[in-house]
């Protein structure tokens, strides 16, 4: 029987969280694993509709994602999250509540994220049109103890994916 766990991707908007989450999911599914992705944008639309971007609302959103991930993991599913989750304290709270938890810090400079900004969100945030935007007018607190750190400004998405899968093997999640 498959052992469930939570694979938590965190990083700035545009850092590559969703891209890597999807690539890792593909690889795990090819190995016959049961996997669900909890993407930050989709969760906000379906589970956290009505929440804003205050610290309190962001914390509620991350707690909800963490709770759903915990339910999936305890039922033998690999729960993969791709949400900015900017505050270290709430990520650590979610880590403590999820028995099997692997944090992936998708490191990418703000300058590179701005270059990749296909939605134009950074441009609006820098112009003051979007308030409380992580990395611009709101903080992003880097993880201190992430199991995996990938740097998407320096590594290809394939290199980052391999690094994540290698760590999962090392930790015993890919028998």
Buried (B, 14 or more C-beta within 10 A) or exposed (E): EBBBBBBBBBBBBBBBBBBBBBBBBEBBEEEEBBBBBBBBEBBBEEBBEEBEBEBEBBBBBBBBBBBBBBEBBBEEBBBBBBBBBBBBEBBBBBBEBBEBBBBBBBBBBBEBBBEBBEEEBBEBBBEEEBEBBBBBEBEBBEBEEBBBBBBBBEBEBEEBBBBBBEBBEEEEBBE
